[in-house]
């Protein structure tokens, strides 16, 4: 079985946002898959997707602060600056983290670790809604 769906995520402030429950809620077909794979892809170059700690919210803040050190705004060597000071750092962060994740499905559930969740990593200060493409495969 294959299924592909486009989902629009409401705009979120800059930071790391758990979206696991939102994605699952929009995939009722997930429950019918015994063994499979969920692939999630974001169609943007200034946001990314990650799997990480889903319990302690301080992890989200620490990730945001660390990535701001790795890709700071206003670096004097940036040439791509016409979309704002946060744009080029957003592209760098998106490249470092990545645009997709694949998650195994076992007995109708995402087979994430006990402390893992799917994140939308929003790297822009004033982002719009984000579009993800989810692809389910399995039996």
VOBA-1610 file (N, C-alpha, C; in pm, whole numbers, padded with zeros to 5 digits, always signed):
BEGIN
Unk+00083-00117+00000Unk+00000+00000+00000Unk+00089+00125+00000Unk+00052+00218-00085Unk+00121+00347-00090Unk+00017+00457-00076Unk+00051+00560-00002Unk-00035+00676+00012Unk+00054+00798+00025Unk+00017+00904-00046Unk+00095+01028-00034Unk-00003+01143-00012Unk+00032+01231+00082Unk-00056+01342+00118Unk+00026+01467+00144Unk-00027+01578+00099Unk+00033+01709+00130Unk-00038+01763+00253Unk+00041+01813+00348Unk-00014+01872+00470Unk+00042+02013+00487Unk-00044+02103+00527Unk-00001+02239+00557Unk+00003+02254+00709Unk+00117+02295+00760Unk+00133+02322+00903Unk+00118+02472+00924Unk+00039+02511+01021Unk+00022+02653+01051Unk+00157+02716+01081Unk+00169+02845+01052Unk+00295+02914+01079Unk+00326+02908+01228Unk+00452+02894+01256Unk+00500+02883+01394Unk+00614+02982+01412Unk+00634+03022+01534Unk+00745+03113+01563Unk+00877+03038+01543Unk+00982+03113+01536Unk+01114+03053+01520Unk+01143+02960+01638Unk+01196+02842+01607Unk+01227+02745+01712Unk+01199+02604+01665Unk+01203+02514+01760Unk+01186+02371+01735Unk+01050+02329+01792Unk+00962+02276+01705Unk+00824+02248+01742Unk+00790+02102+01716Unk+00742+02033+01820Unk+00699+01895+01804Unk+00573+01890+01720Unk+00575+01809+01615Unk+00459+01796+01526Unk+00413+01652+01512Unk+00468+01563+01592Unk+00435+01420+01582Unk+00284+01397+01588Unk+00219+01448+01692Unk+00077+01424+01711Unk-00006+01483+01598Unk+00033+01600+01549Unk-00040+01665+01440Unk-00032+01580+01312Unk+00084+01527+01283Unk+00100+01442+01163Unk+00020+01313+01180Unk+00029+01249+01294Unk-00044+01124+01318Unk-00195+01148+01307Unk-00243+01258+01360Unk-00386+01287+01357Unk-00439+01300+01214Unk-00354+01338+01122Unk-00397+01356+00983Unk-00373+01231+00898Unk-00331+01123+00963Unk-00304+00997+00892Unk-00381+00881+00953Unk-00513+00880+00940Unk-00589+00768+00998Unk-00550+00633+00936Unk-00495+00636+00815Unk-00453+00512+00748Unk-00337+00444+00819Unk-00265+00517+00901Unk-00150+00463+00973Unk-00187+00339+01054Unk-00304+00343+01117Unk-00347+00231+01201Unk-00364+00100+01126Unk-00379+00105+00995Unk-00398-00017+00916Unk-00269-00077+00864Unk-00156-00017+00898Unk-00028-00068+00847Unk+00041-00149+00957Unk+00069-00273+00926Unk+00138-00361+01022Unk+00288-00338+01020Unk+00345-00332+00899Unk+00487-00306+00880Unk+00500-00206+00767Unk+00574-00098+00791Unk+00587+00001+00685Unk+00682+00113+00722Unk+00668+00220+00646Unk+00757+00334+00661Unk+00680+00462+00633Unk+00703+00562+00716Unk+00651+00696+00692Unk+00768+00785+00654Unk+00757+00846+00537Unk+00858+00942+00494Unk+00794+01079+00498Unk+00863+01176+00559Unk+00813+01313+00572Unk+00916+01406+00509Unk+00869+01492+00417Unk+00956+01584+00344Unk+00899+01724+00353Unk+00982+01824+00383Unk+00936+01962+00389Unk+00978+02035+00261Unk+00884+02111+00204Unk+00908+02178+00076Unk+00958+02321+00095Unk+01051+02340+00184Unk+01102+02475+00210Unk+01252+02468+00235Unk+01321+02578+00209Unk+01467+02582+00228Unk+01508+02661+00351Unk+01411+02708+00428Unk+01444+02783+00550Unk+01378+02721+00673Unk+01340+02595+00661Unk+01289+02516+00773Unk+01336+02373+00750Unk+01331+02292+00853Unk+01379+02155+00839Unk+01298+02062+00929Unk+01329+01933+00920Unk+01263+01831+01001Unk+01369+01752+01076Unk+01338+01720+01201Unk+01434+01644+01282Unk+01358+01549+01374Unk+01428+01450+01422Unk+01377+01362+01528Unk+01467+01383+01648Unk+01403+01411+01762Unk+01482+01435+01882Unk+01394+01420+02005Unk+01449+01455+02119Unk+01384+01449+02251Unk+01244+01509+02249Unk+01145+01435+02299Unk+01008+01485+02297Unk+00951+01515+02435Unk+01030+01502+02539Unk+00975+01516+02675Unk+01012+01648+02740Unk+01137+01682+02741Unk+01184+01801+02813Unk+01190+01920+02718Unk+01107+02022+02738Unk+01106+02137+02648Unk+01235+02219+02649Unk+01320+02201+02750Unk+01445+02276+02750Unk+01537+02232+02636Unk+01518+02109+02590Unk+01596+02060+02475Unk+01569+02149+02354Unk+01443+02184+02332Unk+01406+02267+02217Unk+01475+02402+02222Unk+01477+02465+02339Unk+01545+02593+02354Unk+01694+02581+02335Unk+01753+02475+02389Unk+01897+02454+02374Unk+01934+02431+02228Unk+01852+02356+02155Unk+01879+02336+02013Unk+01875+02469+01939Unk+01773+02549+01964Unk+01762+02679+01897Unk+01883+02767+01928Unk+01922+02774+02053Unk+02038+02858+02089Unk+02166+02806+02025Unk+02185+02676+02021Unk+02308+02621+01964Unk+02314+02647+01813Unk+02203+02625+01743Unk+02205+02649+01599Unk+02224+02797+01567Unk+02182+02885+01657Unk+02207+03028+01636Unk+02356+03061+01650Unk+02429+02982+01726Unk+02574+02998+01735Unk+02640+02944+01608Unk+02592+02828+01561Unk+02649+02767+01440Unk+02628+02853+01316Unk+02511+02914+01307Unk+02477+02997+01189Unk+02421+03130+01239Unk+02508+03222+01278Unk+02463+03348+01337Unk+02409+03445+01231Unk+02316+03527+01274Unk+02268+03634+01186Unk+02375+03741+01173Unk+02377+03805+01057Unk+02465+03919+01038Unk+02611+03886+01015Unk+02642+03763+00981Unk+02782+03729+00953Unk+02831+03815+00836Unk+02946+03876+00847Unk+02992+03970+00744Unk+03022+03905+00609Unk+03036+03774+00604Unk+03068+03706+00479Unk+02944+03663+00401Unk+02821+03681+00455Unk+02699+03645+00383Unk+02675+03742+00268Unk+02649+03689+00150Unk+02609+03770+00036Unk+02458+03768+00016Unk+02394+03659+00052Unk+02249+03644+00035Unk+02181+03709+00156Unk+02155+03838+00146Unk+02099+03912+00261Unk+01971+03988+00229Unk+01925+03987+00106Unk+01812+04072+00068Unk+01678+04026+00124Unk+01669+03905+00179Unk+01544+03858+00239Unk+01545+03871+00392Unk+01643+03939+00446Unk+01648+03960+00591Unk+01766+03891+00654Unk+01799+03938+00773Unk+01917+03887+00844Unk+01903+03740+00883Unk+01779+03692+00897Unk+01761+03553+00939Unk+01755+03455+00822Unk+01756+03505+00697Unk+01735+03416+00582Unk+01853+03324+00555Unk+01972+03377+00538Unk+02087+03291+00508Unk+02116+03195+00623Unk+02112+03240+00750Unk+02127+03142+00858Unk+02021+03032+00852Unk+01899+03067+00810Unk+01792+02966+00798Unk+01828+02862+00693Unk+01884+02905+00581Unk+01925+02810+00476Unk+02036+02718+00527Unk+02129+02773+00600Unk+02239+02692+00656Unk+02184+02589+00754Unk+02097+02632+00845Unk+02039+02541+00944Unk+01959+02430+00875Unk+01883+02467+00772Unk+01806+02368+00699Unk+01897+02265+00632Unk+02009+02312+00578Unk+02104+02220+00516Unk+02166+02127+00619Unk+02200+02180+00736Unk+02262+02098+00841Unk+02166+01993+00896Unk+02041+02032+00918Unk+01943+01941+00980Unk+01881+01849+00877Unk+01838+01904+00763Unk+01782+01822+00656Unk+01634+01846+00633Unk+01591+01806+00515Unk+01454+01832+00469Unk+01361+01712+00485Unk+01411+01598+00532Unk+01322+01481+00541Unk+01363+01388+00654Unk+01265+01307+00692Unk+01285+01202+00792Unk+01206+01079+00749Unk+01258+00962+00778Unk+01187+00837+00757Unk+01171+00767+00891Unk+01049+00723+00918Unk+01018+00662+01048Unk+00953+00527+01024Unk+01002+00420+01086Unk+00938+00289+01069Unk+00799+00286+01133Unk+00712+00206+01074Unk+00578+00184+01126Unk+00570+00038+01168Unk+00525+00013+01290Unk+00509-00122+01342Unk+00374-00133+01410Unk+00292-00226+01364Unk+00159-00251+01423Unk+00076-00123+01434Unk+00074-00045+01327Unk-00012+00073+01320Unk+00036+00195+01394Unk+00161+00193+01439Unk+00215+00308+01515Unk+00354+00342+01465Unk+00388+00470+01479Unk+00525+00509+01448Unk+00617+00444+01550Unk+00722+00382+01502Unk+00812+00308+01590Unk+00929+00399+01630Unk+00894+00508+01697Unk+00994+00600+01751Unk+01039+00549+01887Unk+01155+00593+01930Unk+01200+00562+02065Unk+01110+00631+02166Unk+01116+00584+02289Unk+01027+00634+02393Unk+01037+00785+02414Unk+01152+00843+02390Unk+01170+00987+02411Unk+01192+01061+02280Unk+01142+01008+02169Unk+01162+01071+02039Unk+01033+01129+01983Unk+01048+01242+01913Unk+00936+01302+01844Unk+00984+01369+01717Unk+00890+01395+01626Unk+00920+01463+01501Unk+00907+01613+01521Unk+01008+01686+01480Unk+01012+01831+01496Unk+01001+01902+01361Unk+00925+02011+01361Unk+00940+02114+01259Unk+01040+02212+01317Unk+01149+02231+01248Unk+01253+02325+01291Unk+01233+02452+01208Unk+01177+02552+01270Unk+01147+02677+01200Unk+01263+02774+01222Unk+01324+02816+01112Unk+01445+02897+01121Unk+01424+03044+01085Unk+01302+03084+01051Unk+01275+03223+01015Unk+01198+03291+01128Unk+01223+03421+01145Unk+01152+03498+01247Unk+01004+03515+01214Unk+00972+03534+01087Unk+00834+03559+01046Unk+00797+03463+00933Unk+00788+03337+00968Unk+00761+03233+00868Unk+00614+03226+00834Unk+00587+03176+00717Unk+00449+03149+00676Unk+00419+03003+00707Unk+00301+02958+00668Unk+00266+02817+00684Unk+00370+02733+00608Unk+00390+02614+00654Unk+00488+02523+00592Unk+00416+02402+00534Unk+00464+02355+00420Unk+00403+02239+00353Unk+00497+02119+00367Unk+00439+02009+00412Unk+00514+01884+00415Unk+00440+01783+00328Unk+00519+01693+00271Unk+00464+01581+00195Unk+00492+01455+00276Unk+00386+01382+00307Unk+00403+01257+00381Unk+00371+01141+00286Unk+00454+01040+00292Unk+00435+00921+00209Unk+00434+00800+00302Unk+00325+00727+00299Unk+00312+00603+00375Unk+00330+00486+00279Unk+00407+00389+00320Unk+00416+00265+00246Unk+00414+00151+00347Unk+00350+00045+00311Unk+00348-00069+00402Unk+00235-00164+00373Unk+00223-00259+00461Unk+00116-00359+00447Unk+00059-00394+00583
//
